[in-house]
Amino acid sequence: MPRAPRSSLPQPLFDEPVFAQGRPTPDPTRFKVPHPSDAALYRRIQALLYEDVVGFPRSRAAPDELYRLATALGPHGPEVDADLRAFGRIVFHMVGDIGASTEGKYPGEIRVSDRITQDCRLAPPDDRPQFLFLLGDLVYDFGEARYYYDQFYDPYRNYPAPIFAIPGNHDSFIVPGTPPSETPLVTFQRNFCAPEPVVTPEAGSLHRTAMTQPGVYFALDAPFVRILGLFSNALEDPGVISSQGGEWKAIPDVQLEFLSAQLTRLRDERFEGAVLLATHHPPFAYAPPVGGPGGGGTHASSPAMLAQIDRICAETGVYPHAFLAGHAHNYQRFTRSIDFAKGPITVPFIVCGGGGHDVDPLVQARDGHAGVEPANGTDVSYLDPDPQVAAHGLVIEHHDDRTYGYLRVTADPRTLVLAFHPVGTGAMPAEPFDRVVVDLASHSVRPGGAPTPRSSPGRAGATPRRGDRPARPTRGRSGQR
Ligand SMILES: [Fe+2]
């Protein structure tokens, strides 16, 4: 009897969310769907990339409502939640800009997805990452449904845990002439904001079910951590989270209401865990001072977006412990010093956009002058000229614009640790390239989380991570059946 087309299969196909193939499957070696160059299209629509924003629907959840990790996990959520609380900490991954827009970029994306997946499979239970949070730009060049399989589902087919995402500009910009039913955010929401954990057409023959986050912006609540994810819209630059007083008429102001409600909730319930704020566009991206040598990278800071966030933080009296972003295809870590509420705090602002699409230099030649990379610890307060909180210093602590890489984040009742792991062609490094520790009680970067000296390119001679043993089978979480 001929098999029914997927669209006619009963959904959900499974009785619980599924996050990976039952057995690890080999790396893809090439795209299933040919992906022609979009260079001509880029040239035609170049100006639109800086002027066309997109609307988006209000989240299914109320502004102050939480989307819990246990909900995403399905029937085994309470069991995993209890395990994590018994371990006394949670570990997870964050990275942006994973999509490979050409087959030539595919090995980069696969190396990162393999390394992240390997981390889950090698780590001992109390150190095993519990989810991946993607910081946007999943599918290039314009979030086409036909490329979701090649650029998302196939590379991450063996990642054995939930994958959440906020959309980036490449997941949302609408190429003129695109039918409303095929606009990128419609596809993104079908695959990440589904009401139920269905298998979507984009997953092809793979088992991963759609994520059930309530919208393109949402508050992910997990043991020891809460992540507020905002959609910073479709422009190449800057990031925009609201209409900005009517300037961007297509953008609703629902995220301002959401952010205010979530920060108020954190305050009122005296949340003691780590609070992260994630946007695709970075509040700070390095560029030399005006008149300095050379120019900045390919993406700039988003000061107006940060100003809106800062004002809401000031109104509610709650400031995140760390800001995470992608968009710039490299790694950058800043520390911002602020006087806030009860006293001085220091906050990491991290860009981690080397997830596979590309690795771009931090600085470029300009007007005949070569770009000069900043030394670690350089004051870059000029990138924060009009702060809406009592900011008094911004320092670029570290950067890596030579290798792909991802963040491994650990939160426990006392600390938040953000560690950048580069992905070269060598073995998995025993230590991260950069690591910052935030003390939650003092809301400050703890001295001693100092950068690890860079080893030789490719980190040759690196040793495998600890726990070189098979992962403990976890029922219902890896789609094993
Ligand atoms: Fe981007």
Residues whose N, C-alpha, C, O or C-beta is under 5 A from the ligand:
A	BS01	LIG	D137 G168 N169 H170 H327
